[in-house]
Amino acid sequence: MTGAPRDRSGGRGRVPVLVGAVEPFVRSDVTPAVVLAVRLLGEIGPDAAPAVPALRAFLDADERPVGHGTWRSVPEDDELCEAARTALWVIEGAAR
């Protein structure tokens, strides 16, 4: 067997890093890397519960945190919101 040791924690060790990667973008220009981090939080599941406030902030923002003024702003916003909704459903739904 080669490569890095497998993470058997269910992703808990990655949650603080991913939350730290998304929180600064709650009110500013979201990048594709942020959307990826949101998706990864959803893949981790209930162990990603510390990310819930940031995920909710993406959805509750009065002004969308995606870049404005290009044709991509609407699809980028849709992609971010879908990723955040899915992550919240997985994180919170499994805990209920």
Buried (B, 14 or more C-beta within 10 A) or exposed (E): EEEEEEEEEEBBEBBEEBBEBBBEBBEEEBBEEBBBBBBBBBEBBBBBBBBBEBBBBBEEEEEBBBBEEEEEEEEBBEBBBEBBBBBBEBBBEEEE
